[in-house]
Structures are given as C-alpha cells and as structure tokens.
Amino acid sequence: MDLRINPNKNEKLSLRHGGLPELQVLMIYSFCSQRTVISIRTLLVILLTFVVSQTARATAVAESSEAGPVKLAGFLTPVSAPKAILTGKHPETSDRWYKLRLNLNHSLNSDWLLVFRRTPHKKLDVFTPSEKGYRMTSLGISGHNRNSDPRVLKLILPDNKIHDIYLRVDNAEPNRLNPSLWPQSLYMLDEYKNQAFSASLLALLLLFLIVTAAAMIYTRHPSYLLLAAHLLATTSLVVLYQGNIFWIIKGVGNPGFWVLTVAVISLASALGCYKNLGLLALFTPKADRLILWLCCLSVGFTLSFFVTQQILLLNGAFLLIALAAVLLTASLLTIFSQGVRPAKLALPVTTTLFLALFSSWVSKDWPRVIPSQAELALIALQSMLITGLYWVNRKHKNRQAISINLVNNYTDKRQVFDLALRKHLQPANNALADERAIRKRILATLDAVMPGTPSMILVKNKDQWGVSSHYPKAARILKSSIETIEDELTDIIGSEQEHHIRLEDRNGVKYWIFLLHTEENHHTLLVVSPGSQPGKSLKWQQITNISTHARTLFQANQQARFWKLQASLDPLTGILNRRAFTNEASELLHHPARKNSQSCLIFIDIDDFKQINDRFGHPAGDRVLSDMASRLRKELRQQDLIARYGGEEFVVLLPYTDAVWGVQIAERLRNSALLYEGGPIPLSISLGIAATGPQTNTLDKILKEADDALYQAKHLGKNRVCRASSCADMRLSAHEPEKG
C-alpha cells in the first residue's frame, strides 16, 4: 500500500457567502476510487452542519416577555469552568457549569427576577456580570443567607443588551435546574397564590392525618396504621417540596433526593392502601403478595439511589411502581367482576389518579425529577380520597356488624349489641360539634340498628315545626299529622321529663315519641313509626336505649357549650377575655378567605383610669369598665371582635377592613368615649391601630405594632388615634395626625 500526501498543499477552509464552510482536502490514494472520496466529503459536511447547528442552539438568547414568565431550561448550555470567573482556582470535579444568555427589557417598569425551584439545591451559585467582572450569588443551602427569598435572584442588568450568566451546581439530578424569568410584579401575585394553595393543602392533609390517627387509636384496627403512614408520607412530601425545612436543618444531603424518596414512599403506601381497600388478600392473595414485594423493591431502589446516585435505580423504582399499579388495577377488575363492593369503590379512584400521574410523568422530565406542583396536588388529592374510601368502607362494615349482632340471640348478644351501639352512636373523637351533628348521628344509628323502620327527628323552634329524616315519605306524613297530635306533643315538652310515648293519629299511623332535649323556645323529639312489623317489644327496648343515650349526649353537649362560653368571657365586662380573643383572632387572620383582604387591630386604653380607682374606689372603676365595654361594643359591627386585654386595656379586631376604614372606626370609638357621662370624671381613650401586611402577617406581630402605636398616642398627649407603620395607605397620607 502506497499512501502519499502532497506536503505542499494543506487543508484549506474557505467560507462562501450564504453557504456552509467547504473542507477541501487533497488526498492521493493509490487504491481508492473517486466515489470513496465523495462519500468521505459528504460525511464531513454532515458532521460540520451538525456542529454549526449545535453552536447556533447553544448561543440562543432568552428574551424577557411582558406576557408572563419565560422558562429558561431550554436555554441552558453546559460549559466548562470559565477561567474569567475562577481566576486561577482549580474547579471542583463534582461541579457542573451552565451558561445562560439573557436580553432584558424593562418596558414593564418592573424588575426582573431569576426564579428557581422551590426545592433548593445543595449548591447553586449564580454569576452575573458586573463592572469588575462577575458577581457571585449563592442560592444553595450550603451558603445562602436566609434573610431573603432563597429561590429568587433580582437581576440588575442594563436593557437591550445580551448578558452571559453562569450557573454552578454540584449535582443536577434529580433536582434538575429549571429556572424561569419573571417580572417582579407578576411573580409576587403568583407567589401569594402558591403560598395559599400550599398552606391549604398542608392544612387539609394534617387534618386528615389527625382524624386517621384518632380513628386508629380509638378502633385499634391495623388497617388505619398503613393509612396513617401514607398520610404522613404525603404530608412530609408537601413540607419537603416547599424547601423551607432544608434551610432550617442543613447538612442532610441533596434535597432533591429526599423529596423523590418520600414521593416513592407515598406512592408505594398508596398502592398498599388500595390493595387493602380492594380486599386483595382475600380474593387474589398471590397478586397481593406480588404488589407488596414490588412496592418494597421500589422503596429499596430509591434508597439505593440515595446512596449510589445511579439514575438507573431511580428509573427502576418508578417502573416497579407502574408495574404494581397495573397489577393492582387488573386485580381490582377481577374482584369487581365478582360484585365485591370495596373493589367498586377503589377501582375508579385508583385508575383515574394513577393514569393522570403516569401520563404526566412519562410525557416529560424523564429520567425522573422531583414532582411538579400539579403532580404534588394529584398525590395529595389521592391521599384525601383514600381516606374518604376508608371512611365509607368502615362505615359500611360497622353497619353490617350491628345488623348481624341484632339477628342473633337477644340475651346472649345484649352486651355485644350495646358496645357496638355505643361505638356507632358516639363518634371517634367522643365529642359532637352541635345539635345538628347529634341529630344526624341518631338517625344514622337507628338506620343501622333497624333498617326499614322510619325514624325522624322533630324540632320545634318557637312556633315552627321541622322534621329531618332519611325517609322523606314518612317525614311528609308526620308533618301533615302534627296538627292532630300537637297537643300531646306540647304536653310531652311541657313536662320536661324523660317520657316515652306511643301515639296513633287519626289515620291509624302509630308513633313512638321520645323527648330528647328541651331549651327555651327550642325542643327536640325522636319519633319512630314501627308499623306492623313483628318483634315490637324488642324494637321498643332498643329505641328506648338509644333515646336514653341520645338524651345524655344532648345534655353533655349543652353543658360543654355553656362552660365553653363561660370560659371565653370576661366576668366583669361580658366581652371576650384575652385567651378567647387570641384563639378566635388567630383563626380569622389565618382563614383562607382572608388571603387577599386586609384586617385592622386596635389597642384601646382608658386615659387616667388609675385616678378613678384611687379617688373613687374599685367599684366605680369596675362600673366604668363595664359601661365602656358596652359602649364600644355598640359602635362595632357583628363580625368585629372585642376583648378585655387586661386592666383598663381593650383590643378590637376588624376583619376584612382596610386601613382607611380602620382609622375611621377608631375615631368613632374615640368620639363615643368622649360622650360617656356615667363616670365620676370625664373620660377619654387613647388608641393605637395596626393593619395586616407582609410584615404583620401574624397576630403577635400586629399586636406588637398596635401596642407601640398606643404607646405613641399616650406619649403625644392621650385622647388620640395613632397609626402604626403597617397602616401605610396612600389615602391616609394627606391626613394630619389625629388629635383629641
């Protein structure tokens, strides 16, 4: 073989106008044909075209948009460590560098923000251009200052100019970089919505978790243990996803690993709950064991990925969960075909939610990254639906257990029946919220004990009669017959004793009537229509037992409401005390309906009140406090809260009231106090007002600001209203400070 290359001719690269570069290579092969040379040239042109296209894509510039946020993940270009930034330092081998080219436009009259995921990175450094080169901002948990928003970087860059920004992360899997460019005004609005959504989601999950834990403790049923574990995993997932906990507890590793691990545990435990609901252990035991092993293997793969950081293990974990979901759906379909009720409940929820989850996960971000906010909402919704399925299924089982106990021998099963009845009549938390809840519980118990026997709750409010029942036809007949038996009902109510009465109206319909509860102008009776069914003596005894227990529940509920009311009122003034005000005000301020509205808080102090006690005695001071509390209460709305905070100090919360209206109400209170003439000396009050806002988003903070404003009013001469800094409303800026 004779291979010769002409040394006088080198490779030349020439650019033609409007075309691609042409590589001219002079090669002389003694054994190659002209066709081979053409093929090599074509291959080189294709490779060169690919390189040019990749270069063009890598140098794409992200433009700011007035329409909304701009996703920047497609504009990130992996690069080597820039020498201009490192300045002689050796780059760490675990670091990954990305380049981002931006062109900003401030036509919105708003600053631009570079926003990253809620789940923080262990290490995330952003290098932005400055006059002296590049300025580094650390947004990772290893070095970020928690005083500002940890996922946001404000870009202070000139307009209409391309800027090169560099990003440095230690590991982008699975918490992959997903920055976006936001106008600051739009971001703040979106962030308020997201915060409200996350808080509501977390509150619901915590509520479901507490109820499930209470049911698990009360019933001691092992099925609630898995449900509680699933709700705990889902709640932890929501908390970890928000990322705030990683700024408090540092040194726990990569946050993305934790989020994804808990997500797999939540999904695996959800599959376990579904298979328990569908009774797979009874009807398809082999599939039940296989699903259990697949769930355990998926969790094991995820934990192994946490240690080895091999993305193949993570993909395997999600594939195992998908396989377990398919097997679970097939098993539920098999059981559903046999007419089993639990499978009918679990199958539609399982199929719908898992199809939605996996369609979202397969369509994007594969290999898997941490869940998106929509996927997180689906997982949380699934947890709440599973809890509902457990409740419905358990309720059905309780009803079946009571019916079975009743058909057995009466004397042998009397104790078992009483225990089951008490559990069914009394809720798991051993407390009923109000009379309506007690009435619903009594009707549900009667339906379970005596299915097919119409039972009704008859309520008299003043002169109006109302009937509630699960049997609409029987309720209509009773309501139409009330006029004929009203005298007998009045006698029962007037006796105020525990009477059990049997009545028959003019149409021949028989009723058993039991007085459950009576108050002033409000009375409750239990009415049962036994019909002509056999076993009336046993049925009478059963209903008598239920009515006796229900009467006890009404009395206990009435006493609980009375003592709760007494514990929340100030004994001297009759308004709320400090503890009750704190509880109710906290609920009002954190209510989801208040997320876009402002509330005001007013601190009130009676001027020179000590002189009244010293000169005229404490009885005179007590009378002034009581009269002043009544006077202030009359000047407020129904939804406003007023309480005696201590001594001669009062506090008022004005929900859904902005600063302008709050100041006007405070002035009205001050003027009303000046008109009071029942005291031994003329009286006046000083007031400090504060409003909710970004810096006063809790009750303690707004109380502190209002107290400081009250101190300022006292210092300026009393008998005036002073505003805190949180009342910075433009409509108040032109007003002079209030004077007495």
Stockholm file with secondary structure:
# STOCKHOLM 1.0

chainA/1-740         MDLRINPNKNEKLSLRHGGLPELQVLMIYSFCSQRTVISIRTLLVILLTFVVSQTARATAVAESSEAGPVKLAGFLTPVSAPKAILTGKHPETSDRWYKLRLNLNHSLNSDWLLVFRRTPHKKLDVFTPSEKGYRMTSLGISGHNRNSDPRVLKLILPDNKIHDIYLRVDNAEPNRLNPSLWPQSLYMLDEYKNQAFSASLLALLLLFLIVTAAAMIYTRHPSYLLLAAHLLATTSLVVLYQGNIFWIIKGVGNPGFWVLTVAVISLASALGCYKNLGLLALFTPKADRLILWLCCLSVGFTLSFFVTQQILLLNGAFLLIALAAVLLTASLLTIFSQGVRPAKLALPVTTTLFLALFSSWVSKDWPRVIPSQAELALIALQSMLITGLYWVNRKHKNRQAISINLVNNYTDKRQVFDLALRKHLQPANNALADERAIRKRILATLDAVMPGTPSMILVKNKDQWGVSSHYPKAARILKSSIETIEDELTDIIGSEQEHHIRLEDRNGVKYWIFLLHTEENHHTLLVVSPGSQPGKSLKWQQITNISTHARTLFQANQQARFWKLQASLDPLTGILNRRAFTNEASELLHHPARKNSQSCLIFIDIDDFKQINDRFGHPAGDRVLSDMASRLRKELRQQDLIARYGGEEFVVLLPYTDAVWGVQIAERLRNSALLYEGGPIPLSISLGIAATGPQTNTLDKILKEADDALYQAKHLGKNRVCRASSCADMRLSAHEPEKG
#=GR chainA/1-740 SS CCEECCTTCCCEEECCTTSCCEEECCCEESSCCHHHHHHHHHHHHHHHHHHHHHHHHHTCCEECCTTSCEECGGGCEEECCCHHHHTTCCCCTTCEEEEEEEECCCTTSSCEEEECCSSCCSSEEEEEEETTEEEEEECSTTTCCTTSCTTEEEECCCSSSEEEEEEEESCCSSSCCCCEEEEHHHHHHHHHHHHHHHHHHHHHHHHHHHHHHHHHHHHCCTHHHHHHHHHHHHHHHHHHHHCHHHHHSCCSCCHHHHHHHHHHHHHHHHHHHHHHHTTHHHHCHHHHHHHHHHHHHHHHHHHHHHHHCCHHHHHHHHHHHHHHHHHHHHHHHHHHHTTCHHHHHHHHHHHHHHHHHHHHHHHSSTTTCSCCHHHHHHHHHHHHHHHHHHHHHHHHHHHHHHHHHHHSCTTTSHHHHHHHHHHHHSCTTSCCSSHHHHHHHHHHHHHHHSTTSCEEEEEEETTEEEEEESCHHHHHHHHHHHHHHHHHHHHHHHHTSCCEEEEECTTSCEEEEEEEEEETTEEEEEEECCTTCSCHHHHHHHHHHHHHHHHHHHHHHHHHHHHHHHHHBCTTTSSBCHHHHHHHHHHHHTCGGGTTSCCEEEEEEETTHHHHHHHHCHHHHHHHHHHHHHHHHHTSCTTCEEEEEETTEEEEEETTCCHHHHHHHHHHHHHHHHTCCCSSSCCCEEEEEEECBTTBCSHHHHHHHHHHHHHHHHHTTSSSEEECTTCCCGGGTTSCCCCC
#=GC SS_cons         CCEECCTTCCCEEECCTTSCCEEECCCEESSCCHHHHHHHHHHHHHHHHHHHHHHHHHTCCEECCTTSCEECGGGCEEECCCHHHHTTCCCCTTCEEEEEEEECCCTTSSCEEEECCSSCCSSEEEEEEETTEEEEEECSTTTCCTTSCTTEEEECCCSSSEEEEEEEESCCSSSCCCCEEEEHHHHHHHHHHHHHHHHHHHHHHHHHHHHHHHHHHHHCCTHHHHHHHHHHHHHHHHHHHHCHHHHHSCCSCCHHHHHHHHHHHHHHHHHHHHHHHTTHHHHCHHHHHHHHHHHHHHHHHHHHHHHHCCHHHHHHHHHHHHHHHHHHHHHHHHHHHTTCHHHHHHHHHHHHHHHHHHHHHHHSSTTTCSCCHHHHHHHHHHHHHHHHHHHHHHHHHHHHHHHHHHHSCTTTSHHHHHHHHHHHHSCTTSCCSSHHHHHHHHHHHHHHHSTTSCEEEEEEETTEEEEEESCHHHHHHHHHHHHHHHHHHHHHHHHTSCCEEEEECTTSCEEEEEEEEEETTEEEEEEECCTTCSCHHHHHHHHHHHHHHHHHHHHHHHHHHHHHHHHHBCTTTSSBCHHHHHHHHHHHHTCGGGTTSCCEEEEEEETTHHHHHHHHCHHHHHHHHHHHHHHHHHTSCTTCEEEEEETTEEEEEETTCCHHHHHHHHHHHHHHHHTCCCSSSCCCEEEEEEECBTTBCSHHHHHHHHHHHHHHHHHTTSSSEEECTTCCCGGGTTSCCCCC
//
